[in-house]
Each structure stands twice: as structure tokens, then as C-alpha cells.
Amino acid sequence: MAPPKKRDDNWIDGLRGLASFIVVTGHLCVAFAPILHSPAAAVDRGPILFQLPIFRLCVGGRAAVALFFLVTGFVNAMNPIKHFNNGNLGVALPSLARAAFTRFGRLILPTNAAALVAWVVCQFGGFNLARIVESDWIRSVSKAPGPTPWEAIKALMHNMVFFWHDGSGTYDPTHWAVLYFLRGSMKVYLTLLATSLVKTRWRVAIIILLHSFSWWTKDYITGINIYSGMLFAQLHATLGARSTSLLPKPVPTILILTGLIICSYPQNNPDWMLWSSFLKSVMTAVIPPSATGFINRYWVNIGTSTLVLGVFTSRNARRILSLPLFNFLGRVSFAVYLLHDTLIRSMLTWMIYGANVGKTDLSVVNEKGRPINRVPPAGAGVFLVAIPVFYVVLYAVAYLWTMHVDVWCANAVVRVRDIMFKKDDGGGVVNGRGGGSVAEKEMELQQQQRQPLMQGDAPVLPVTNHHVSS
């Protein structure tokens, strides 16, 4: 995979890559060490190392989700806002129409392809062990193969169609966030269209009002993060390179550290520690009374916004996040999100639990025919080997997926768009690019591949309600 052309927003790829990595670590921790979601080992005990602020971001799945949505607002709004500021509506509006049209396919095709992979793994028994292990999270999200081929095919079709209505994935529940990414993108496009003729200061005012409306209407997953990203896009379009000299040198570092601390607000049991209990009381006073069960969502929005402001105004932070490693992590982040859960419940589960299957009495079953006893995990030595192997396989598979499956999906979307879009008098697609030569389409495809599809992401899912918890 050739590295992307150096540009002044490469750091966004790095942020997205780090967020996707945290998504995976978050799911590993919720599977094997769920206590890390609390700020202490128990109500009357102190914290362990990875329950401390900043360190506990290894389980910061919700912060990663907020960051992905913020990046969605930033990336999708950045170029149109630049064109609006320059008065180039003839370029901005066709580009906006093209993006709104293609976003569906660029999310739906890869996600359904990943669901198909999970379905195949399930039907061949890849999740069978996952259904009887001790880990509550792995066991609860693992589905049994279809009783008949026809029933299995019907379940797959149901997943591929009705998932896009309510986000309930049958074979990979962690895909729920993609539906919210799609909705968030449409909010961005609609807001941009509505403000395309508005002066800059009034566009900023409108976005702030939409952010406030999202805050008070409990749109804590999509709205508050999307509109935060749009505000950063407006800042980027207005300030350009001057943004990294906007604040005194120590201030961006302080903002980054403050954002990381705020993002550390625990998902469970915040009353167990003084610092998190204080943050809980502060947020309780400024959110709707009916939203007190989602304080973590509000804090991570503030935390990620503070973090991104620090990076946005820091030349050194941007330089670090633009390194080839971080850009690689960013370019494969969508594939990592789509595939990691399937690999956790198949390959990694067999590596961690497989040796103890024969040592566990599985003959005693409940009324549903499932074993009462659970297969325990192997020792620490197995984890030390299995986790690195899992990461190597995950990123190798994600790289191949990005190079082949994602490219095929992008080509398919472009072909459909070129067929369906109206032609101009010169015979070219009405998209501001003329007749659409092979070279132009290749350039456009490369540009699409650089844009974050997964602005966002993946959260740490609960067992029962994957829509409001990560």
C-alpha cells in the first residue's frame, strides 16, 4: 500500500489509527478483564495501574467512538467549507452531491462483506467454542450456526437488510456504529447544504446551536461529536497553517493531557474514586436529568474535543501523528474495525481457551441444551503469545482487506455513480471533473481511500444494549 501524499491534515489519519487500535484493546479488555471499566479494583480498594487516568484508556472504546465521529464531521466538512469560504459553490455543491451519494455504498458494501465473512465463520463452527467460554462478553455475542442451510441464509439476508434499520448485527454486533456513521455523515451533508450560502460567522453560530440541541436532546453518540468536528473543520479552513502558532507552546500539551484525563472517565462505578465521583457530580448538573445514565458519553465528547484542540494547535503532535506508522494504522482502521471481533471470537478464542476444552465437563446442559460449565482460559503464558499473534494476524488481514475488498467496493460505487449521475453537454458526469477518464477515476479512488470511512468506530459493547453503550 503506497503511502498517501503528504498533506496538512495527515495527522487525522494518525488519530484515527490510534482510535482503532484502542477499539481493539477495549474489546480485549472487556472480554478478559472487565474490571478495568471501573476506576478501582473494588468499592473499598484502590486502583490497579490500568485503572488510573490515561492508563485506563486501554479500555477507552467510548472515547475512540467519540473521536471517530469527530473525525467524520471534520473530514466530510473540511473541503466543502474551504470552497464555501472561497465562494466556489460551483465546485462545492457537485462535490457535496457526489459525497452524499457515494457514502452509502462506501459504508454498506464493506460492512455487508464483513458480515458475510462472520456468517461463513459462524456456519463452519468458528464461534462454537466462543459460545461456551467463561468470558461473558465473548459468549453473549456469539451466535450458533443455522439449524438448516435455508435458515442460515435467511438470517444472513435479515442481517444485511434490517441491520441498516436498527444497527442490530446478528453475526458481528460490533458493527452497530457503522449505521451511526452513516447517519452522522448525512447530518454533515445536510448542514453543509443548508449553510452553503451563509456567512462564516453565521455558519459557526448555526453549528454551535446544533451542537447545543444535540446536547440537550441526548444525541450523545452522533450529534455532539459530529458538530464538534465541523467546528474544527471551520477552524482549519479559516486558519490553515496558522493554527499551529495560535497558542503559546505549553498550552497544546496541556490541552492534550487534559483531554486524555477527561477521556479516562470510567464507564462503570465512577463513585468508587474521588476524581471520577467529582466529574460525575459536575456533569450531572449540566445535562438533561434523563441522560444521567450516559454521563460517560458526554465527558468523552469534551475530552476528545479538548484532545483534538491540543493536536490541532500543536506542530509537534501533528508531526508525530503524520509518521508512516500512524498513517498506516489510519488507512487500515476501517478494516480493523470490521474484522477484529470475528477474529477475537474465532482464532483468539481457540488460542486462549482451546487447550482447556478437553479438561472441562461439557456433558451437563441446561434446558436450552447448552453446557452449564464454562471453559476457562489458559494461563498467562498463553496470553503473552496469543495476543501479539492476534494483532499481527489482524493487521495483516486488515491490510489485505483494504488493498483488495475495499478497493473493489470503491470501484463498484464509482461505477454505479457514473451510470446514475446525469451527463453534461460534453458527455461528462456532472461532477466538476469532466468526462471521467481512467486516470481521473484512479485519482478520485485514491482520494476516497484516504478519507476515513470509519470515523470512528468501535466501541466496547455491552451484553444487552449495543445502541447506547460501547
N, C-alpha and C positions, 0 to 999 in steps of 0.2 A: 504494500500500500504506500504510494508516494506521499510524502508529507505535504500538507496543504501549503499554499502560497502564504508567505509571511504577511500578516495584515495587523492593523492596530487593535483588533478585537480577538486575537488568538487566545488571549487569556480566558475567554469564555469557554473555549474547548477544554482548557485545563481544569476550570471549576467544575464543568460537567463531568469530566473524567473522575475527579476526586469524589464527587457526589455518588456516581455509580458504584465506585469501589466501596463506599460507606454503606450503600444499599445492601451489597452482598454481605459485608461483615455484620450488618444489623440482622439479617436473616439467619446467619450462622449463630449469632449470639442468642437470638430469641429461640432458636432450635435447641442449643446445647447449654446456654447459661442465661435463662430468662431473668434471673435475679438482677442482672445488670440494668434492667429497665427501672429499678428502684435506686434511690440515691444512697442507700446504706444496705448492709447485709441483713438487717432486721430492725424493727422499730426501736429496740433498746441497744443496738450495736452500731459501731462506726462503719464508715465505708471502706471497701477494698479499693485497690488502685484504680480499676476501670469503672468505678462509680463516682470518682471525683470529677469536677468540672473539667472540660476539654478532653480529658482521658475518656470520659464516658461517651464521647462522640463516635466510638466504635459501634454503638447501638443507636446512632443518630439518624435512623431511617426517616423519621418525620422531617428532620431538618433538611435531609437530602431531597425529599419530595418538594418542600417549600423552595429550595434552591432551583430545582428543575423547572418549576412553574415560573419563578422569577426570570430564569433564562429564557423561557418561552416568550414572555412579554417583551424582554429586551431584544432578542434576535428578530422576532417577527415584526417588531415595530421600528427597528433601527433605520433600515433603508427607506421605507416609506416616509418616515418623519424627516429624514435628510432631504428627500425630494420635496416634501411639503414646504420646508424652510426655504428651499431654493426656488420655489414657485414652479417646479417641474411636474405639474399634475398630469401632463401627457405621458410621462414615464411612470409616475407613482400609481395611478389608478389601474392601468393594464397589468402592472406587476402585482398589485393587490388582488385583482381578479384571478390572476394565474395562481397565486399562492393559495387563495381560499379554495380554488377548485382542486388543486393537487394535494392539499393537506390531507383530505380524506383518504385517498389512495396510499399516500406515503405512510400513513399510520395503520390503516386497515389491512393492507396486503401483508406486511411483515408480521403483524400481530397474529393474524389468522394462520400464517405459515408456522409460527412458533406454537400456536395452539394445536396445529396438526402434528407437529413433532411430539408434543406432550401426549397427545391422544395415541399415537403409534407406540410410544414407550409404555403407556398405560396398558394398551391392549396386549402387548407382549409380556406383561407381568413385571415391568420395570418398577412399578410402585408397590408391588405386593409386600415386600419387606417393610416399606415405609408405613404401611397400614397397621403394623403390629409392634412398632418400636416404642421405647419409653418416652421419647420426645413428643409432648402434646402437640406442638406446632406441626411437626412433620407428619404425624399420624392424622391429624384432623383435616389437613388439606390434601390428603392423598386419596384418590378415587379408585374404586375397583374396576377391572375390565368389564365391558358389557357382557351380559349373560348370553347374548347371541350376536352374531355379526350385524344383523339388522338394527338391533337396539343400540349397538355401539355406534353405528353410522348415524342414526337419528340423534343420539346425544352429541355427536360432533357437529352436526348441522345446527342443532339448537345452540351450541356454544358459539359457533361462528356468526349466527344471526342475532340472537337475543342478548348476547354479551354487549352489543352496541346500544342496547336499550338501558340496561341497568348495571353493567360492569361486573356481573357475576360470572367469572370464568369457571367452567366445570373442571378443566384439566390443569389449569395453572391460574389459581386465584390471584396471584400477584400481578396479573395483567390489568387489574381493575383501574390503575392510574391512567392507562392509555386513553380510556374514554374521557377522563377529566382533561387530559392534554388536548384532546380534540375539541372539547367544549371551550377550553381556555383559549385555544387558537382562534376559534370563531368570535369570542369576545374581543380579542385584539383586533381582528379584521373589521368587525362592526364598528368598534370605537374609532379606528383609523378612518373608515369611510365617513362616519358622521362628523369627524373633525378635520376632514381634508381641506376645507376652506376656512378653517378657524385660525385666528392669530395664535401665535405660540403661547402667549401668557394665558389665553383662554383655554387652549388645549390642556395646558398644565392644570388649570383650575378644574376642568371637567374630569380629568383623570383622578385628581385628588378627591373630588366628590364621589366618583365611582368607587374608589378605594374605601372611603368612609361608609358608603352604602353597603359594600361587601362586609365590612367590619361589623356593622350593626345588624345585618341580616344573616349572620353566621355563614357567610360564604368563605370559610376559613381555609378550604383546600385550594380553591382556584382563584377566586376574585382578588383577595388581598395580595396574593403573590404575583398574579398576572399584572395588576396595575402598578405594583412596585417596580416590576421590570420595565414597564412602559415609561415610568418616570425616569429611570436610568437611561433608557434609550433617548429620551428628550434631552437629558443632560449631555449624553455622548454626542448627539447631533449638534448641540449648541456650543459645547466647549471644545470638542475634539481633543487634540494633543495637550491643550492647556489644562485638562483635568488633573494630570499628574503633578502639576505645580500649584494646584489650587490651595492646598493646606500645608502648614508647616510640617517638616519631615516626621517628627514623632507622632503626629496625630493619626495618619493612616494605620500605623502599627497599633496604636491604642484602640482604634476602631475595630481592627481585625480581631484582636484579643478579646475585646468586649463582646463582639458578635459571637465568637466561639463560646464564651462563657454563657451568654444568654441562650444559645442553641443547646446548651447542656441541660436545660430544664428537663427533669425526668418525666417519663411517660407515666410511671406508676408511683404511688406513695410519696408525693412531694412533701408531705407533713413529717416524714422521718428525719429530715435535716433542716437546720435553721435557715440556710440560704435559699433552699427551694420553697420552704414554707413562706418565707418573706415574699418571694416572687409571686407565689400563688395569691397571697392577700392583695398585692398590688394590682395584679391583673383582674382579680375578681371585682375590683371597684370600677373598672373601665370597660367591661364587656357586658353584653346583654345577660340578664340573670339566667336565661335558658341555655346559655353557652358555657356555663361553668364546668361542664364535663369535658370541655375541649380547650382548656387553658394552654395546654402544651402546644396546640396548633397556633395560637395567637403569639405565644412567645417565640416560637421558631421563625415566624414571619418577621418579627422585629429583629431577631438575631441574625437571620440570613440577610436582611436588608442592611443591617449595620456592617456585617462582614463584607458584603459586596461593595458598600460605600468605601470601606477601607481599601479594598483591592482596586477599585475604580480610580482612587486618588493616589495610589502608590505605584511608582515606576518599577520598584524592585519586585513587588508582588506580581505585577503583570509579567515581568521578565521571567520570573520563576515558573509561573503558570503557562508560559508560552514555550517552555522547553519541550523537545520532541517526545519525551516520555509522557508528559501530561496531555499533550495533544493527541498522542496515540490512544490514551485512555479515554479521551473525549470522543474520538471518532468511532470507537467500538462500544460506546456506552449504551446505546440503544439495544444492540445485540446482547450485551451482557445482561441488561435488564430482562429482555425477553426469554433468555435461556437459562439463567442461573438457578431458578427454582426447580426446573426439571432435572438439572444435574444434581442438585442437592438431594432430591428425593429418590434419585436412582443411583448414580455412581457413588456419590459421597456416602449415602446411607448404607450401601453394601460394604463400603470400605470401613465404616465406623462400627456397624452392627453385625456384619456378616459372620464374623468368627464366633459369635455367641448364639447363632440360631440353633445349632445342634445341642447347645447346653441349656436351652430353655424349654420347659414343658408347655407345648402348644396344643395339647390334646384336650384341655378343659376349655369349653367355649361358652359364650353367653347365648341369650335367646336369639340373637342375630347370626349366630354361627361363627362369631369372631373369637379368637383366643382371649381368655381373661388375663393370662400372664403376658407381660411385655418383654421384648428382647432388650437387654441392657446394652449400653455402649461399651466399646473396648477401652483399654487403659490409655493413659496419657501419651504413651509412646506411639500408639496408632494415630492419635490426633496430630502429633508432631509430623508424621509422614503424610497423612491423608489430606490435611488442609492445604499444604503447599502444592501437592499434586493436583488437588481440585482446582486451585487458582490457575495453574499452568494450563490445564485442560480447558477451563472456562474461557480464558482469554485467547487460546488458540482457536477454539471453536467460534468464538465471537469474531475473531479476525476473518476466518473463512466465510462466516455468515455475511459480514459486512462487504467482503470482496465479491461475493457471488449472489447470494439471495437478495441482499439489499439493492445491489446494482440491477438485478433483474426486475425487482419491484419498481425501482425508479424509472427504468426504461419503459416498463409497461404503462406507468402513469403518464409519462410524456407522450407515448404513442396515442393513448386514449384522448389526452388533451388536444393533441394536434388534429385528431379526427373530428372532435366535437366542437372545437372553437371555430368561430366564424373566420372567413378569409377576407383579406383586404383586396383592394382593386389590383394590387400587384401580385396576387396569388399567395401572399404570405399569411401566416397566422397572425391575428390581431393581438400581438403581444409586445410590440415595440422592438422586435428582433428581426423583422423582415421575413424572408422566405423560409428560414429554419433549415440551414444547411447542416450536413453531418457534423462539421466542426463546431457550429454554433450549439447544436444539441449536446455535443460532448462537453463543451464548456458549461452549458446550463446544468448538465447532470453532475459535473464535478462540484458546481456551486451548491446544488441541492444536497450532495453528500456531506458537504462541510457544515450544513445547517443542522442544529441539534433537533433531531426528531423526538428525542426522549427528554424534553425539557422538564425533565425530570424525572420521571422516575420512579427509585422504587422504595417503597415504604416497608416498614415492618408491620406485617398484617396480624391482626388478632385472629382468634379462632372463630369468632362468631359474626363480627360485623366488619367486613373489609372495606366498606364505603367510607367510614368516618375514622378509621384508625389505620396506622401504618405500622 
